[in-house]
Amino acid sequence: MARAVFYHAGCPICVDAEQVVLEYLDKAKINPEIVHLGTERNRIEDAEKAGIKSVPALVIDQNVYHINYGASLEDVKNG
């Protein structure tokens, strides 16, 4: 089963993207994890290592998909 991590910062764009994207993922093929970087600040380094430049973003098997521009990762780090 593929691993998917959805990174976001809790902004309205991120929350909307989370609801829409995760609704369409096939849970039989993808094991999704949601990471709210605003509340899980210890995961920011993981996001950087994965190649996240802005949120919301989805990582599936080490492939990064930037979905829409809510905030840069730098803004999240400094927020």
C-alpha positions in Angstrom: 0.0 0.0 0.0 1.3 3.4 -0.9 1.9 6.0 1.8 0.5 9.5 1.3 1.2 12.5 3.6 -1.0 15.6 3.3 0.8 18.6 4.7 -1.1 21.8 5.6 -1.1 24.8 8.0 -4.8 25.0 8.8 -5.6 28.0 6.5 -8.9 27.9 4.6 -7.2 26.9 1.4 -5.5 24.0 3.1 -8.6 22.7 4.8 -10.6 22.8 1.6 -7.8 21.0 -0.3 -7.6 18.4 2.4 -11.3 17.6 2.2 -11.4 17.5 -1.6 -8.2 15.6 -2.2 -8.6 13.0 0.6 -12.2 12.3 -0.5 -10.9 11.2 -3.9 -7.9 9.1 -2.7 -8.6 5.3 -3.0 -8.2 4.2 0.6 -7.7 0.6 -0.6 -4.5 1.8 -2.4 -3.3 4.8 -0.3 -2.8 5.0 3.4 -3.2 8.8 4.1 -1.7 10.7 7.0 -2.7 14.3 7.7 0.0 16.6 9.1 -1.1 20.0 10.4 2.2 22.0 10.5 0.6 24.7 12.6 0.0 22.3 15.5 2.7 19.7 14.6 5.7 22.1 14.3 8.1 19.2 15.0 7.1 17.9 11.5 8.3 20.9 9.6 11.7 19.4 9.1 10.1 16.2 7.7 8.2 18.4 5.2 11.4 20.2 4.2 13.2 16.8 3.7 10.3 15.6 1.6 10.6 18.6 -0.8 7.6 20.7 0.4 7.9 24.3 -0.7 4.4 25.5 0.1 1.2 24.1 1.7 -1.1 22.5 1.0 0.9 19.7 -0.5 0.6 15.9 -0.9 3.5 13.5 -0.9 2.8 10.0 -2.3 5.7 7.6 -2.3 8.3 10.4 -2.2 6.6 12.4 -5.1 5.5 15.9 -4.0 2.3 17.5 -5.4 1.9 21.1 -4.5 -1.9 21.5 -4.7 -2.6 25.2 -4.3 -0.7 28.1 -2.8 -1.8 28.7 0.8 1.5 29.6 2.5 5.2 29.0 1.8 6.9 26.6 4.1 9.1 29.6 5.2 5.9 31.4 6.3 4.8 28.4 8.3 8.2 28.1 10.0 8.2 31.7 11.0 4.5 31.8 11.9 
